[in-house]
Every structure is written in structure tokens, then in C-alpha cells.
Amino acid sequence: MFRMTLAALMLASAASAQTAPSAAEIAAYKGLFRAAHEGDVQGIGRLLDGGADIDARDSKGRAAIHVAAFASHDDALRALAEAGADMNALEGRAYDVVTIAAVADDPELMSLAIDLGNDPGLVTSPYDGTALIAAAHLGHVEVVRRLIAAGAPLDHVNNLHWTAVMEAVVLGDGGRDHQAVLAALLDAGADRGLADRDGVTPLQHARARGYAEMAERLERAD
């Protein structure tokens, strides 16, 4: 029953996810990319006033907003957004700022990105997922709560045929954080019955993994 699901799990584990700028890439950054990485708001302003291309991309498809997000520079991100940067732009591996912040467990930067116009429900990543799915997978409770409050889609199905609820179980560790993520999703109305492509439900996965607390929560009708 679990054969194809386990194959998908291996794929999810083996495939590379977000790629922050490497030390070599950072050393080579100039202009707007360097200012974004360093959080140099004044430098960003000077460069843009001088004609720098706010939508330019580095060798991995990152725009300055992505570089600022990977470096967790809130003020630099705000400066770029207010200067007209496309806050829904995806970098070379199809991640947006909201998903970068969600994976980094940086709720303040993520909320700022949403306030600046980044759609919390964008389809992102090589898995055609969302920031909510990524955060559920990682057990980032506050990020999940903020995404739910911002209206992120609860039941998006990625190309592994998993939802946020499914990933909290299948890719979680059954511990306190993933239990809290699951509770937040279910309390918000996420569909607990959406099965994977093999027809296995989150409840069946929780039972198979011995995640008693998760299974109990999934069994409730409320």
C-alpha cells in the first residue's frame, strides 16, 4: 500500500530544495546584489537612483529581493519593494520570498513580505507546492499560523500529491511542533481526508508511523 508513497518520500528527500547564495557567489556579488545581501538600504537607494535594474537576476535566477530574503534583511526587502520590485517573482528554483522565509522559520520577514504584496498562496518550488506545505513539512508552527491567517490555501495538492496536512504527517517527526502544525491546519478547516496518490490518508500514515497523538487528532470529527 505504501510502495509509491515511499518512493515519493525518497524523491522529496533526495531532491535539492532552496539554494541560498554560496560563499563564492556572495564574494562575487556587486552592485544591487551586494547591497541586498548586506542590507545596505542607502546603497540600494543610490544604485536604483543611478539606474540599476531592480529585476536583474544572478546566475541562479535570484533577484535582489531573494538575496535580501536569504540574508534576512527586512529593511532591504522593504526598500526594494517600495522601489517597485516584483514581490511575486520566483527565483531559479521557483521559490518566492514568502516561501524562502517560511523555510527559514522567519515569521517576521514572511509577514513583511506578505504586507509588501507577496501572495501567500503562490505555487512555488520544484514540487508545485506552497509556503504552507513547506512550513508544515518542517514543523514551523508560527509560520503556519501566520500563513493560515493570511489566507494561504489549506488544501493545495503538490505534484507528490500531498497537502500540508499530509506533509505534516509523512515528513514530520510526530513531535510537539508537527502536532501543533496539524492542529492549526485542522482547526482552520483543512481537509483531513485527502489521500495521497496511493489512496492512503493522513490518518493511515499517522497510525503506520506510530504517531498516536496525530492519529487521535485526525480521528476527531470536530
C-alpha positions as CSV (number, residue, x, y, z in Angstrom):
1,M,0.0,0.0,0.0
2,F,2.9,2.4,0.8
3,R,5.2,1.5,-2.1
4,M,4.6,4.5,-4.3
5,T,4.4,6.9,-1.3
6,L,7.8,5.7,0.0
7,A,9.2,6.3,-3.5
8,A,7.8,9.8,-3.4
9,L,9.3,10.3,0.1
10,M,12.7,9.3,-1.2
11,L,12.3,11.7,-4.1
12,A,11.4,14.6,-1.7
13,S,14.5,13.8,0.5
14,A,16.9,13.4,-2.4
15,A,15.9,16.4,-4.5
16,S,17.6,19.7,-3.6
17,A,15.4,22.4,-2.3
18,Q,16.2,26.1,-1.8
19,T,19.7,27.2,-2.6
20,A,20.9,30.2,-0.7
21,P,23.8,32.1,-2.2
22,S,27.0,30.3,-1.7
23,A,30.1,31.9,-0.2
24,A,31.6,32.1,-3.7
25,E,28.5,33.7,-5.1
26,I,28.4,36.2,-2.3
27,A,32.0,37.1,-2.8
28,A,31.3,37.8,-6.5
29,Y,28.2,39.9,-5.8
30,K,28.4,43.6,-6.9
31,G,26.0,46.4,-7.1
32,L,22.4,45.8,-6.1
33,F,23.1,42.1,-5.2
34,R,25.8,43.1,-2.8
35,A,23.7,45.9,-1.2
36,A,20.8,43.5,-0.8
37,H,22.9,40.8,0.8
38,E,24.5,43.3,3.2
39,G,21.2,45.0,4.0
40,D,22.6,48.3,2.7
41,V,19.4,50.3,2.4
42,Q,21.2,53.6,1.5
43,G,23.2,51.7,-1.1
44,I,20.1,50.2,-2.6
45,G,18.6,53.7,-3.0
46,R,21.8,55.1,-4.6
47,L,22.1,52.2,-7.0
48,L,18.5,52.4,-8.1
49,D,18.7,56.2,-8.5
50,G,21.7,55.5,-10.7
51,G,19.7,53.2,-13.0
52,A,20.4,49.7,-11.5
53,D,18.0,47.1,-12.8
54,I,15.8,46.1,-9.9
55,D,14.7,43.0,-11.7
56,A,18.2,41.8,-12.6
57,R,19.0,38.1,-11.8
58,D,22.1,36.4,-10.6
59,S,23.4,33.1,-12.1
60,K,20.9,31.1,-10.1
61,G,17.9,33.3,-11.1
62,R,17.7,35.2,-7.8
63,A,16.6,38.8,-7.9
64,A,17.7,41.3,-5.3
65,I,14.6,40.6,-3.2
66,H,15.5,36.9,-3.0
67,V,19.1,37.8,-2.0
68,A,17.8,40.1,0.8
69,A,15.4,37.4,1.9
70,F,18.0,34.7,2.1
71,A,20.1,37.1,4.2
72,S,17.0,38.0,6.4
73,H,17.3,41.8,5.8
74,D,13.8,43.2,6.4
75,D,14.7,46.8,5.7
76,A,16.4,45.9,2.4
77,L,13.4,43.9,1.3
78,R,11.1,46.9,2.2
79,A,13.3,49.3,0.2
80,L,13.3,47.1,-2.8
81,A,9.6,46.5,-2.7
82,E,8.9,50.2,-2.3
83,A,11.1,50.9,-5.3
84,G,8.9,48.6,-7.4
85,A,10.4,45.2,-7.1
86,D,8.1,42.4,-8.2
87,M,7.2,40.8,-4.8
88,N,5.7,37.7,-6.5
89,A,8.9,36.9,-8.5
90,L,10.2,33.4,-8.3
91,E,13.9,32.6,-8.3
92,G,15.6,29.9,-10.4
93,R,14.2,27.0,-8.3
94,A,10.7,28.6,-8.2
95,Y,10.8,30.0,-4.7
96,D,9.3,33.3,-3.7
97,V,10.3,35.5,-0.7
98,V,7.4,34.1,1.4
99,T,8.5,30.5,0.9
100,I,12.1,31.4,1.5
101,A,11.1,33.0,4.8
102,A,8.8,30.1,5.7
103,V,11.5,27.5,5.2
104,A,14.0,29.7,7.2
105,D,11.4,29.9,10.0
106,D,11.5,33.7,9.8
107,P,7.9,34.7,10.5
108,E,8.6,38.4,10.8
109,L,10.2,38.6,7.3
110,M,7.5,36.4,5.9
111,S,4.7,38.7,7.3
112,L,6.6,41.7,6.0
113,A,6.8,40.1,2.5
114,I,3.0,39.5,2.6
115,D,2.4,43.1,3.7
116,L,4.5,44.3,0.8
117,G,2.4,42.4,-1.7
118,N,3.8,38.8,-1.9
119,D,0.8,36.4,-2.4
120,P,0.9,33.8,0.5
121,G,-0.7,31.3,-1.8
122,L,1.7,31.3,-4.7
123,V,2.6,27.9,-6.2
124,T,6.3,27.5,-5.6
125,S,9.2,25.1,-5.6
126,P,10.0,22.2,-7.9
127,Y,7.2,20.3,-6.2
128,D,4.5,22.8,-7.2
129,G,3.8,23.4,-3.6
130,T,3.2,26.4,-1.4
131,A,4.8,28.1,1.5
132,L,2.2,26.5,3.8
133,I,3.1,23.0,2.7
134,A,6.8,23.7,3.2
135,A,6.3,25.1,6.7
136,A,4.0,22.2,7.6
137,H,6.7,19.7,6.5
138,L,9.3,21.5,8.7
139,G,7.1,22.0,11.7
140,H,7.3,25.7,11.7
141,V,4.3,26.4,13.9
142,E,4.2,30.3,14.0
143,V,4.8,30.4,10.3
144,V,2.0,28.0,9.6
145,R,-0.3,30.1,11.9
146,R,0.5,33.3,10.1
147,L,0.1,31.8,6.7
148,I,-3.3,30.5,7.7
149,A,-4.3,33.9,9.0
150,A,-3.1,35.5,5.7
151,G,-5.4,33.2,3.7
152,A,-3.0,30.7,2.3
153,P,-4.8,27.8,0.6
154,L,-5.2,25.0,3.1
155,D,-5.8,22.1,0.7
156,H,-3.4,22.7,-2.2
157,V,-2.1,19.4,-3.6
158,N,1.5,19.4,-4.8
159,N,3.0,17.2,-7.5
160,L,3.8,14.5,-5.0
161,H,0.0,14.5,-4.4
162,W,0.5,15.8,-0.8
163,T,-1.3,18.5,1.1
164,A,0.0,20.5,4.1
165,V,-1.8,18.1,6.4
166,M,-0.2,15.1,4.6
167,E,3.3,16.6,4.8
168,A,3.0,17.4,8.5
169,V,2.4,13.6,9.0
170,V,4.5,12.0,6.3
171,L,7.6,14.3,6.5
172,G,7.1,15.3,10.2
173,D,8.6,13.6,13.2
174,G,5.3,13.2,15.2
175,G,6.6,15.5,17.8
176,R,5.2,18.6,19.5
177,D,5.8,21.0,16.7
178,H,4.3,18.9,14.0
179,Q,1.4,18.1,16.3
180,A,0.8,21.8,16.7
181,V,1.0,22.4,12.9
182,L,-1.5,19.6,12.3
183,A,-3.9,21.1,14.9
184,A,-3.6,24.6,13.4
185,L,-4.4,23.2,10.0
186,L,-7.4,21.1,11.1
187,D,-8.7,23.9,13.3
188,A,-8.7,26.2,10.3
189,G,-10.7,23.7,8.3
190,A,-8.1,21.8,6.3
191,D,-9.4,18.5,4.7
192,R,-8.1,15.6,6.8
193,G,-9.3,13.1,4.3
194,L,-7.4,14.0,1.2
195,A,-5.3,10.9,0.4
196,D,-2.0,10.6,-1.4
197,R,-2.0,9.1,-5.0
198,D,-2.0,5.6,-3.5
199,G,-5.2,6.3,-1.6
200,V,-3.5,6.4,1.8
201,T,-5.0,9.0,4.1
202,P,-3.1,11.2,6.7
203,L,-4.7,9.1,9.4
204,Q,-3.5,5.9,8.0
205,H,0.0,7.3,7.6
206,A,-0.1,8.5,11.2
207,R,-1.1,5.1,12.5
208,A,1.5,3.4,10.4
209,R,4.3,5.6,11.8
210,G,3.1,5.2,15.4
211,Y,2.2,8.9,15.8
212,A,-0.5,8.3,18.3
213,E,-1.2,12.0,19.1
214,M,-1.6,12.9,15.4
215,A,-3.8,9.9,14.8
216,E,-6.0,10.8,17.7
217,R,-6.3,14.4,16.4
218,L,-7.1,13.2,12.9
219,E,-9.8,10.8,14.2
220,R,-11.8,13.6,15.8
221,A,-14.8,14.8,13.9
222,D,-14.6,18.4,15.3
